[in-house]
Amino acid sequence: MNENNFPNILIAEDVESNFLYLKAVLSKLNATIFWAKNGIEAVNLCHPDNAIDLVLMDLQMPDMNGYEATQALKKKYPELPIIAQTAFAMSDDREKAMDAGCDDYLAKPIKSKDLLFVVGKYIKS
């Protein structure tokens, strides 16, 4: 948590409209929002200076997908909560996300109440 005791949340999402929606919903938490447009940016933004408390990870992104980015982040920060988000809500996608190291899973389109519920499991305001 930052000095104001509000969470720092990284949204890894390559589609701007999806990012803006997630950011608007999360504004209820007074969170500081970071945006990564691909997995490489997500990994690079998760460093001690940013003190990221939670990552919302799109699984289908360019350059480095969410599975690879999650694996890289969990190696470095095993306690960092990562919530997978994907439009490909097939039964094995949840399992693949969990196998990659994700702590939870949201299928798109994401309902605001579902997002706040899942984030609330990991972020205590």
N, C-alpha and C positions, 0 to 999 in steps of 0.2 A: 504494500500500500504506500502511496506517496505521502508527503508530509501533511496533507489535509485529511488523511485517513480514507481517501477514496481510491478505488481500484484502478490499476493500469491494465487495460485490456488491449491485446493485439488482435486485430481482425485481419486474417490472411484470406483475401478474396480478390479475384481478378476482375470481377464485374462491378463497375462503379455503382450502379443502381442497387445491387445487393448490399454493398458496403454501406451506402447511405441509409438504407432501411435498418440494418443492424445497428449502426451508430445512433440513429434516432431512437430506437427502442432502448438501447443501453444508456441513453442520456438520462433516463430516470434514476440511474445509479450514481450520477455525478462522476462517472468514470472518465479518466484520461484515455482517449482512444488513439491507438497507433494503427496505421494501415500499411499492410504489405500486399503488393499486387502479384506476388509469386512466392514460391517456397524459399527461394534464395534470400529474398528480402525479409521473409519471416524469421529465418535463422539469424540473419545479420541484425535485426532489430531486437532480438532477445539477448540483451547483454546487461550486465549489472547496473549500468547507468540508467537504463529505462525501467528497471525493477518491474518487469511484466508479472502480473498476478495470475493471468489467465489468457489462453489463446483460443480463438474461434478459428478453426482450420478448415478452409475449403479443400476438399480432396482432389479436385480436378483443376489444376492451375498450370500455366506455362513454366518452362525452364526447370522447375523442380516441383513435383506434385506434392500434395499434402501428406501422403504416406511417407515419402522420403524426408520431408521437412520435419514431420513428427518424430521419426526415428532419430534424426540428427539432434533435435532439441531434447529428447528424452535421454540421450546419451550424456548430454552436458548438464541438463537440469531435470533430473528424474522426478522431482516433486512438483514440477510445473503442470497445472491442470490444462489439458488440451481437449477441446470439444470439437469433434469432427462435424462438418456440415457439408451435405452433398445433395444434389438433385437426383443422383443415381441411387435411389433407395431400394435396392435389391436386397434380398435376405442376407446374402453373403457380404454385402458392403459394410454392414455394421461389424461383422466378425473381422473383416480385413482391417477396418479402422482400429478396432481394439487390439488386434495382433500387432499393428504398427506402433501402438503405445498410447492411443487416444484413451481418455478417461470417460468420455461420454459421446453421445451421437445425436445429431438433429437432422431430420430429413427436410429438404426444401420442398415446397415453400414453408418457411419457418413462421409459425404463429408467435406473436409477441409474448403471450403468456407462457408458452413453452420455453422460449428463449430465456425469459426472466427466471423461470423455475429452475432450469438446468444451471444457469450461471449462478443462481442463488445457492445451489448446493456446494459451490466451490468458493464463492466470495461472500464473506460475512460483512455486512455494512454496519 
